[in-house]
Amino acid sequence: MHMRILNLFPVIAIGLTLVACSHAPSREQVGTACATLAGRTVSTSSIGLPSGPATVLSAVLVAAAPESISGNTLTPATPEYCKVLGSVAPRDPRAQPINFQLNLPTRWNGKALQYGGGGFNGVLVSGLAPLRDAAPGDPLPITRGYATFGTDSGHQASTSPASEPGAFALNDEMLENFAYASYKKVRDVAVDLMQSVYGQAPRQLYYFGGSEGGREGLTMAQRFPADYDGIVSVVPVINWTGLFHAFVRNEVPQFGDWLDAAKTPLIAKATSDACDALDGLADGVVNNYLACQGRVNLQPLRCPGGADAGAHCLSDAELSLMRGIHSPYTFSFPLANGITTYPQWLYGHEDSLDGAAAMNLVRWVSGSAAPTAPPNASTAATQWLYGSNWIRYAIARDANFDVRSYRPESFAGRVQQTSALIDSTNPDLSAFFARGGKLIIRENAADRAQSPLMGIEYHKAMVARLGQAAVDRSTRLYVSPSSTHSGNARSVTDKAVVPTMADLLDPLDRWVTTQTPPADAIVQTSKAGLPPFAVQGSRPMCRYPGYPHYMGGDKSLAASYACRASQP
């Protein structure tokens, strides 16, 4: 794979996306219909899974609002729309309802977009937020004319302590809703309500999610292939079961020797020193993500004698931990679809920003203090918070279970049962592809939440099952080399921001509606956060197995790079 980047900046054609379908109702008709929705019930016969009825709790016509700025915070423009809040009743009276929000623009483009959630969900996804990895100034989907909707997946996190986000999994229906059922139920209710307001179902219906939301999107393609025309799945938690077991593997040893957060820059520098120049440019950015892995050797960082001696070195226990993180996690029995391993994490960008300015490795692996049982939500690594919750509530089903003593073999039946429920590892997307469904997957090579190799393994499994030609007709896998789980990145050496922002909804829509496949290299940008949103840099995000190799010229421009195949 070797090519120059021809088109630097994709154009978001707002005007084109706002062209209404031929029989779309007028603005006045949508407003009138909106006023009649409150109190409406959607019967169980309109929902494709066993369910209680859905009820519209409120429906309000919201006036258009221009883009606004408060301090350094930008609020994007929104059009006039009907804001619908509702809930889907459970079958089990002990289960919580599935809450949802549906936003119906009065100028509709005939399409709908379902937003995915994140983490353990439990918070209502409004469908009004910028898409994952959107650049400042990108118009919201609803501003482009999409009807948008989201859900809390059937439980409310506010009813549990922050340290117990997995407590809902003690209830079978709530666990099933989180795994897959809530997204299908809300989709069916949303389509029914769109039919009522617009007089027709959407011509195209897409799913866009990242992390847990990326898993949801793949789940929809696998379980309900007739319901979606296209899916964008960013850093998807494909093999949830394998990942959460690997979380525990990574965290339990730190009860004896915590990986001090202060050691993160030491590890980041060692990986950068080993791998930075493999992409043709020494700039503190590891682009050649696969070639890097075999070149990293942390052994020279060993503390004299092997005992912890401070932030300038790694103890034997810490070296062992790092070797474990960069090794596969293996089960002694098969999970869903015959999978027995979860892949290792990749090296690179351990101290890049992730989330609310937390360092990448610190946020996910070490936390700001040693782990405790039960976890302390304010200091725990997210891997420990999530992993220990899953084992206690979904596997052992005992809030007081000591995860430090956990052995999956002792719970093999339950592990397999939950794997069949929640893992999105089925590579057979033939039914989804047969009806024209398109799938875009984005992996971030510096992800410490989930391994980007899982997306690569899933792509390989699809090729093995369906053939290269079939996968190429309907799937694109991109890898953003230096990006963390939440998408951002910075140079290890000079801390400069790395371009990682890219719109994937428009390429998906063009692929579905005009049969125009996305480019093999999509330009990522970094932009100023406020108008006029000045472009500060650009870099290509290459189709797997490509990575951006520096060819000469201005390193801040995508045209200075070409996609080459990254190989171990």
Secondary structure as the mmCIF struct_conf table of DSSP 4:
data_model
#
loop_
_struct_conf.conf_type_id
_struct_conf.id
_struct_conf.beg_label_comp_id
_struct_conf.beg_label_asym_id
_struct_conf.beg_label_seq_id
_struct_conf.end_label_comp_id
_struct_conf.end_label_asym_id
_struct_conf.end_label_seq_id
STRN STRN1 ARG A 4 ARG A 4
BEND BEND1 PHE A 9 PHE A 9
HELX_RH_AL_P HELX_RH_AL_P1 ILE A 14 THR A 17
TURN_TY1_P TURN_TY1_P1 LEU A 18 LEU A 18
HELX_LH_PP_P HELX_LH_PP_P1 VAL A 19 CYS A 21
TURN_TY1_P TURN_TY1_P2 SER A 22 HIS A 23
HELX_LH_PP_P HELX_LH_PP_P2 ALA A 24 SER A 26
HELX_RH_AL_P HELX_RH_AL_P2 ARG A 27 ALA A 35
TURN_TY1_P TURN_TY1_P3 THR A 36 GLY A 39
STRN STRN2 THR A 41 VAL A 42
HELX_RH_3T_P HELX_RH_3T_P1 THR A 44 SER A 46
BEND BEND2 ILE A 47 PRO A 50
STRN STRN3 ALA A 54 VAL A 62
HELX_LH_PP_P HELX_LH_PP_P3 ALA A 63 ALA A 64
STRN STRN4 ALA A 65 ALA A 65
STRN STRN5 SER A 68 SER A 70
TURN_TY1_P TURN_TY1_P4 GLY A 71 ASN A 72
STRN STRN6 THR A 73 THR A 75
STRN STRN7 THR A 78 THR A 78
STRN STRN8 TYR A 81 VAL A 88
BEND BEND3 ARG A 91 ASP A 92
TURN_TY1_P TURN_TY1_P5 PRO A 93 ARG A 94
BEND BEND4 ALA A 95 ALA A 95
HELX_LH_PP_P HELX_LH_PP_P4 GLN A 96 PRO A 97
STRN STRN9 ILE A 98 PRO A 105
BEND BEND5 THR A 106 ARG A 107
BEND BEND6 GLY A 110 GLY A 110
STRN STRN10 LYS A 111 TYR A 115
HELX_LH_PP_P HELX_LH_PP_P5 GLY A 116 GLY A 116
TURN_TY1_P TURN_TY1_P6 GLY A 119 PHE A 120
BEND BEND7 VAL A 123 VAL A 123
BEND BEND8 GLY A 127 GLY A 127
BEND BEND9 ALA A 129 ALA A 129
HELX_LH_PP_P HELX_LH_PP_P6 PRO A 130 LEU A 131
TURN_TY1_P TURN_TY1_P7 ARG A 132 ASP A 133
HELX_LH_PP_P HELX_LH_PP_P7 ALA A 134 ALA A 135
TURN_TY1_P TURN_TY1_P8 PRO A 136 GLY A 137
HELX_LH_PP_P HELX_LH_PP_P8 ASP A 138 LEU A 140
TURN_TY1_P TURN_TY1_P9 PRO A 141 GLY A 145
STRN STRN11 ALA A 147 THR A 151
TURN_TY1_P TURN_TY1_P10 SER A 153 GLY A 154
HELX_RH_3T_P HELX_RH_3T_P2 ALA A 157 THR A 159
BEND BEND10 SER A 160 SER A 160
TURN_TY1_P TURN_TY1_P11 ALA A 162 SER A 163
TURN_TY1_P TURN_TY1_P12 PRO A 165 GLY A 166
HELX_RH_3T_P HELX_RH_3T_P3 ALA A 167 LEU A 170
BEND BEND11 ASN A 171 ASN A 171
HELX_RH_AL_P HELX_RH_AL_P3 ASP A 172 GLU A 176
HELX_RH_PI_P HELX_RH_PI_P1 ASN A 177 ALA A 181
HELX_RH_AL_P HELX_RH_AL_P4 SER A 182 TYR A 198
BEND BEND12 GLY A 199 GLN A 200
BEND BEND13 ARG A 203 ARG A 203
STRN STRN12 GLN A 204 GLY A 210
TURN_TY1_P TURN_TY1_P13 SER A 211 SER A 211
HELX_RH_AL_P HELX_RH_AL_P5 GLU A 212 ARG A 223
TURN_TY1_P TURN_TY1_P14 PRO A 225 ALA A 226
BEND BEND14 ASP A 227 ASP A 227
BEND BEND15 ASP A 229 ASP A 229
STRN STRN13 GLY A 230 VAL A 234
BEND BEND16 VAL A 235 VAL A 235
BEND BEND17 ASN A 239 ASN A 239
HELX_RH_AL_P HELX_RH_AL_P6 TRP A 240 GLU A 251
HELX_RH_3T_P HELX_RH_3T_P4 VAL A 252 PHE A 255
TURN_TY1_P TURN_TY1_P15 GLY A 256 GLY A 256
BEND BEND18 ASP A 257 ASP A 257
HELX_RH_3T_P HELX_RH_3T_P5 ALA A 261 LYS A 263
HELX_RH_AL_P HELX_RH_AL_P7 THR A 264 CYS A 275
HELX_RH_3T_P HELX_RH_3T_P6 ASP A 276 ASP A 279
BEND BEND19 GLY A 280 GLY A 280
BEND BEND20 ASP A 283 GLY A 284
HELX_RH_AL_P HELX_RH_AL_P8 TYR A 289 CYS A 292
HELX_RH_3T_P HELX_RH_3T_P7 GLN A 293 ARG A 295
HELX_RH_3T_P HELX_RH_3T_P8 GLN A 299 LEU A 301
STRN STRN14 ARG A 302 ARG A 302
HELX_LH_PP_P HELX_LH_PP_P9 CYS A 303 CYS A 303
HELX_RH_3T_P HELX_RH_3T_P9 PRO A 304 GLY A 306
BEND BEND21 ALA A 307 ALA A 307
TURN_TY1_P TURN_TY1_P16 ALA A 311 HIS A 312
BEND BEND22 CYS A 313 CYS A 313
STRN STRN15 LEU A 314 LEU A 314
HELX_RH_AL_P HELX_RH_AL_P9 ASP A 316 ILE A 325
TURN_TY1_P TURN_TY1_P17 HIS A 326 HIS A 326
BEND BEND23 SER A 327 SER A 327
STRN STRN16 TYR A 329 THR A 330
BEND BEND24 SER A 332 PHE A 333
HELX_RH_3T_P HELX_RH_3T_P10 ALA A 336 GLY A 338
STRN STRN17 THR A 341 TYR A 342
HELX_LH_PP_P HELX_LH_PP_P10 PRO A 343 TYR A 347
BEND BEND25 GLY A 348 GLY A 348
TURN_TY1_P TURN_TY1_P18 GLU A 350 ASP A 351
BEND BEND26 SER A 352 SER A 352
STRN STRN18 LEU A 353 ASP A 354
TURN_TY1_P TURN_TY1_P19 GLY A 355 ALA A 357
STRN STRN19 ALA A 358 MET A 359
HELX_RH_AL_P HELX_RH_AL_P10 ASN A 360 LEU A 361
HELX_RH_PI_P HELX_RH_PI_P2 VAL A 362 SER A 366
BEND BEND27 SER A 368 ALA A 369
BEND BEND28 ALA A 373 PRO A 374
TURN_TY1_P TURN_TY1_P20 ALA A 377 THR A 379
BEND BEND29 ALA A 380 ALA A 380
HELX_RH_AL_P HELX_RH_AL_P11 THR A 382 ASN A 389
HELX_RH_PI_P HELX_RH_PI_P3 TRP A 390 ILE A 395
BEND BEND30 ALA A 396 ALA A 396
TURN_TY1_P TURN_TY1_P21 ALA A 399 ASN A 400
HELX_RH_3T_P HELX_RH_3T_P11 VAL A 403 SER A 405
HELX_RH_3T_P HELX_RH_3T_P12 PRO A 408 PHE A 411
HELX_RH_AL_P HELX_RH_AL_P12 ALA A 412 ILE A 422
HELX_RH_AL_P HELX_RH_AL_P13 SER A 430 ALA A 434
TURN_TY1_P TURN_TY1_P22 ARG A 435 GLY A 436
STRN STRN20 LYS A 438 ASN A 444
TURN_TY1_P TURN_TY1_P23 ALA A 445 ALA A 446
BEND BEND31 ARG A 448 GLN A 450
HELX_RH_AL_P HELX_RH_AL_P14 PRO A 452 LEU A 466
HELX_RH_AL_P HELX_RH_AL_P15 GLN A 468 SER A 474
STRN STRN21 THR A 475 SER A 480
TURN_TY1_P TURN_TY1_P24 PRO A 481 SER A 482
TURN_TY1_P TURN_TY1_P25 HIS A 485 SER A 486
BEND BEND32 GLY A 487 GLY A 487
STRN STRN22 ARG A 490 ARG A 490
TURN_TY1_P TURN_TY1_P26 VAL A 492 ASP A 494
HELX_LH_PP_P HELX_LH_PP_P11 ALA A 496 ALA A 496
STRN STRN23 VAL A 497 VAL A 497
HELX_LH_PP_P HELX_LH_PP_P12 VAL A 498 PRO A 499
STRN STRN24 MET A 501 MET A 501
HELX_RH_AL_P HELX_RH_AL_P16 LEU A 505 THR A 514
HELX_LH_PP_P HELX_LH_PP_P13 PRO A 517 ALA A 519
BEND BEND33 ASP A 520 ASP A 520
STRN STRN25 ALA A 521 LYS A 527
BEND BEND34 GLY A 529 LEU A 530
TURN_TY1_P TURN_TY1_P27 PRO A 531 PRO A 532
STRN STRN26 VAL A 535 ARG A 543
TURN_TY1_P TURN_TY1_P28 TYR A 544 PRO A 545
STRN STRN27 GLY A 546 TYR A 550
BEND BEND35 GLY A 552 GLY A 553
TURN_TY1_P TURN_TY1_P29 LYS A 555 SER A 556
BEND BEND36 LEU A 557 LEU A 557
HELX_RH_3T_P HELX_RH_3T_P13 ALA A 558 SER A 560
STRN STRN28 TYR A 561 ALA A 565
#
